[in-house]
């Protein structure tokens, strides 16, 4: 793909991704789905709080309407809200304008098919061909021109869905929420308020420029301080489009995606709700998580990095829980994408049912120290395939003698080879990394 990566079309606003791209995406999508269904396409559109999101919203809307689509505007809403409403409202497709956890200067366009999943690559390829002028799309005329609909009720339905998913009360529970000045700002507090929680919110005053700035799931220290200073029972931090969640326990300790998978996986298994008794983490999950799964007699199947790969594995095998260390957790029995607020509610379900604080629920997991080294190389494919490098990885694994691991992978976007070692002690990580880094010397840039 030339424009669309694993998480949509991303770039610096009006540099890598500009309004002409957005207009053309709208033009093709509006025409494509209209031609497929034989009538005006119905498209639902949401955005995060970046200043440029309003610009891209206008460009996309113009393109969609010009191709004959009716556009239902959700305005500011989490990415999973777009996926939910695409299915719930029987729309032909959904579009989300966001660059997730990236700085406000970036933005992106995510396309979702009618089933709420990331759009099929063959359709994305056709979009790219249209952007590059390889195909033509007719303009709608007369009554065929589309219209826009202010669709706030769609966001309200998403909020109601989140509330209804929780069959418990949070009366008397003190909950901290960090909305990252992003899409969660309009949704998270109403959900927890409705469940009776004593909610203490930070970073929920977006101004177009402060999304993800020293806040949210990528800057968890703000929530850690908040939980400790306010004496809260638990805290949840989201990223810019609220499809990720990182938690903080009552002592101020970080509970990342790995620990969330453990807590929820063990609970669901106990109650016979973990399909095939299997959790789906990625290869980047902590070695300590795998050890804890073994001790809890939970099966796991690892995938390549990326929520797209996690969900593909879950869907193929019928698994019901998977996710990433970054806090992108998918509960496959109720959703097809990560949802930070839903993840918060599932954690609260476990805490309420087990009558345990989050610190006690995570205690069995002993996370291993990790040391990640990025090595800049001239040819990452050649480096990854070189026999001396493969031999060095094997040597490093043998050096750790079953008490850790070494993971070597090429960056998907940069000329880097990433060398990650995990072991009971940081010094062992360094020594294992050094074995592989030495073998990469001939390939260094």
N, C-alpha and C positions, 0 to 999 in steps of 0.2 A: 504494500500500500504506500502511496506517495504522501497522502495527507492524513488518513485515519490510522491511528495507532491502537493500542490495546484499550485505551480509554477515551476514544473519540478523536476529534480534530483539535489539537492543542497548539498554542503558540502565543507569543507576545501580542497583545491586542493591537491591531492595525499594522503589525509587522509580519509575523508568521501566519497569523489568522486575521483577515481583514473583513470589512463590511461586504466587499464584493463576493468573497467566499461564502459568507452567510446568505447573501441574497440568492446566489446560485444554488446553494444547498436547498433553500426553501423552494426555489423554482422547480428543481428536479423532483424533490420529495412530493410536493403538491401535485405535480403532473403524474408521477409514477403511481401513487396510490389511487388517484382518481381514475386513471386508465385501468388499473387492476380491478377496482370494484365496480367500474362502469357508471359512476356518479361522483358527485363532489366528495373529495376526501375530507375526513374529519381528523384534525391533528390537534393534540394537546401540547401546550408549550409552557415550560417553566424556566426559572433562572435563579442564580444566586445573587449576592448583594454587591458584586463588583460594579464600579462605575460603568465599565464598558459593556456590562450585561444588558443595559437598557438600549445601547446602540445596536448590539447584535439581535436583540429581541425585535427591534423595528425592522432591521434588514431581513431577518428570517420571515417575519410576518408579511412584508411586502412581496417577497418571492413566493410564498405559499399562496397568498390571495391572488397574485397575478397568474398563477397556474390553476386557479379554480378551487383551491382548498378553503374550507372554513377552519379558522384557527381559534381554539379555545384557550384563553390566556389565564394560567394559574398564578402568574406573577412570581413572587419570591416563595420558593418551596424547596424542600430537600429533593435530591435526585430520586430516592426511592418513592417519593410522593408522585412523581411523574410516572414511574413504572406502575405504581398501584392504580392510578387514575386512568392510565391507558387501558388497562384491563377492565377495571370496574365500570368505566364509562363507555366501553365498547368502541374505543377510537381505533382508527386505522394504524396510527403510529404516534409516538411521543418524541419530543425534543427537549433536551435540557441544556441550558447555557451555563457552563461552569468550568473552572479549572481546579476544582476540588481543594486540595491543601496547598496549591501553588500561590505565589504572591499575587496581589491585586492587579499587577501589570499584565499578567497572563489571563487568558480565557480559553474556553473550549466549547465544542458543540458535540453532545452525545445524542445519538439516534437510537430509538427503542422501537422494536417491532410491535405488532398488535398483541403479542403474548406477554409483553413486558420485558423481554430479553433484549440484550444488545443486538442491534440489527445485523442481519446476515451479511457476510463479507461480499457475496456476489452483488448485493444491492449497493453496498458501500463503493464497490469498484465502479459501478455504473454512475454513482454520484461523482466520483473522481473524474471519470471520462467526460462528464458534462462540464465540470469545472474547467477542464483542459480544452474544451471546445471540440471534442471528438464526436459529440452527438448534439442534436438540436431538440429543443422542447418548445411546443407552441404556447403562445400567450392565450389566456382565456379572454373571451369577449362577451359583451351583453350580459345576460342573466347567468352565464357560466362563471363570471368573476366571483371570487370567494368573499367572505366577510370575517370580521373578528367578533369574538364573543367574550365579554368579561366573565370569567369562570371561577369566581371566588368560591362558589359552592363546592367545586372540586377539591380545593384545599381543605374546606370544612369537612368534607366527607373523609378525607385522608386522616384528619385529626380524630374524627369520630371512630374510624377504624382502629387507630392505635389505642384509643381508650378502651374500646370494646374487646381488644385482644387480651386485656389484663383482667383476670377474674379474681382480683384481690384488691384490698384497700391499702393505701399507704398512709392512713391516718396516723399522725404522730411520728412519722419518719422524716428526718431532716436530710434533704437531698440537695447537693450542690450541682449546678449545671453551668458548663462553659460552652456558650454557643458560638465561639470563634468569630463573633460579629458576622456570621454567615447565615445560611438558609435556615438553620435551626431556630434562629431568633424569633421567627413568627409561629413556631409550632411546638417546641419542646415544653415551655412553661405551661401553656394551656392543657397539655396532656397530663402533666404531673399534678397540676392544680385540681383537675377533675377527679383524680384518684385520691385526693385528700392529703397529699404530701405537703410538708413545710418546705417550700422551694426557695433556695437562695441562688439567684442567677447572676453570673458575671459575663461580661463581653457579649451583650445582646443589644448594642447600640450601633448598628452598622452605618457607616457614612460613605461607603463606596471605595474607601481606601484602606480601612483597618481590618479587613477580612484576613484571618490567620496571622495577624501581626502580634507576636508575643502572646498568643492565646490559642485555645483549642487543642486538639489532640496532638499537634506537632510541637506544642510548647506547654507540656503538662504541668510544669512547675507552678503556673498561676493557679491552677485548680488545687494542687497539693497544698499550697499555702491557705487557700480559701477554706478547704475542708478542715484543716487543723485549727486555724484561727477561729472558725465559727463553731467548732465542735460538732461537725456533721456526721451522719451515719455512713454516707457514701457520696461519691461525686462522679459525674460523667462529663467527659469532654468530647466534642464533635469536631469534625473538620469543616471546611468551607461549605460543602454541599450536604453535610450530615449523613453520608453513607457509611461513615466510620465512627467507632466509639472506643475511647480508652477510659477505663475506670480508675478511681482512686479509692482505696479502702479507708476505714475510719481512722487509721493511724497515719494517713498521708502517703502510703506506699502505692506505687503505680501497679495497676492490673492491666497488662497489655492483652492483645488479641490471643496470644498463646494461653494465658491464664484463663481468659474468658472461655476459650474452647474447652479447657479442662473442667471448669466449674459447671458449665452448661452440659457438657458431654456426660459427665458423671451423673448429674441429676436426671437427665433424660433417660439414660440407661437404667438407672434405678427404678424408674417408673414405666419402663417398657416403651419409651417413646423415641429411642435412638435407633433409627432404621439400620438393620444388619449389625447393630452394636458397633458401628464404625464412624469415626470422625475423619474429616478431610482437611488436614493442614497442608502448608506448602513445604518445599524442601528447606526454606529459610527459617522454619520454626525452630525454637530452641531444643537442643538435644535433651535437656532436662524435661521438656514436655513429653517427649517420646518415652523416656524412662518412667514418668508418672503414669502415662497411659498403660504401659506394661504392668505396672504395679496394681493399677485399678482394673486390670483385665479388660481394657477397652482396645478394640482394634482401630487401626488408622491406616489411611492410604494417602501418601503424599503426592502433590502435583507440582508442576512448575509454578514459579511466582506469577501472581495475577489472579484477581477474583474471577476473571473469565475462565481460567483453567480450573479453578476450584469448582465453579458451578457446573462446568462441562462434565467433570468427574462425578459430581453429585447426581446430575440429571441422568447420566448414562447408567449408573449403578443403583439409583434409587436411594441414595444416602440422604440423611435429613439434617446434617450439621457439618459446616466447613468454614474455613476462613483463614485470615492472615494475621501475622504478628502485629501489623499496623492497625488492627481493630476493625477490619472489614470482615464481618461475620454474617454468614448466610444461614437462616433457618429454613431449610428447603421444604418443610411441611406447610409453611404459610407464606413464603415469599420466594422471589427468583433473583433477588439482588441484596446486597448488604444494606442495612437500615440502622443507623446509629441509635435512633430513639427506640426502635424495636429491641435492639440489643440491650439497651438500658432496662427496658421492661422485663426482658427475660432474666436478666441478672437479679432484678428485684423479686421476681417470682421465686427463684432459688433461695434467696435470703429469707423471704417470708415463710416459705414452706419448710425449710430446714431449721429455721429459728437460729441462724448463725450469722455473725458478722462476716463481711467479705474476707477479712484477714484470715479467719479460720477456714473458710472454704478453699482458699488458695494455698494453705500451709503445706499440703503434701507435695507440692511441686517445688523442686529445688532447681531453679534456673541456673544453667552453666554460664560462666563468663564467656564472652564472645570477643573476638578480635578480627575486625574486617580491614583488609588492606587492598586498596585499589592500585593496580599496576597498569600504567599507561604503556600500550604496545603499538607496534607498527601494523600488525595484522592479527587481530584477536582470534580469527578462525584458525589460522595456522598455529598460533600458540596453543589453543585448546586441543588441537589434534596431534601435537608433537609428542612422540614417544617419551622423551626425557621428562616432559611435564607430567604425563600420565604416570610414569614410574615414580616421580616425586610425590604425587598425591597418594599413591599406594604406600610409599615409604612413610609419609606423614601419618597416615591412618595406623600403620603398624606401630609407629612411635607412640601413639596415644593408647594403643593396646586395648581397644574396646571401651575406653573411658572417655571417649569424645569422638569428634569427627572433623574432617576437613571437606569443605564444599568450595569448588572452583567453578565459576561460570562467567561467561562473557556478558558485558553490559549490552542491553538492547538498544541503547541510544548513543553511547560514547565509545571511543577506542580504548576500552578498559577491560582488564580481566580482574574479577573480584575474587579474592582469596579469603575465605572465612574459616576460622578455626574455633572450635568449642572444646573446652576441657574443664576439669574441676578447678584449675588454677590459671590465672592470667599468664604466668610465665610459660606454662606448657602450651598455651595458645600461641604465644610469640614464637616459640621454638618450632612448632608445627608449621606455622605460616612461613617461617624462614626457609624451611626445606623446599617449599613450592616456589617461593619468590626467587630463590637462587636458580632454579631450573628455568625460570622465565627471563633471566638476564639477557639471553641472545635476542629476545623479541622486544625488549624495551625501546620505547620511542625516545 
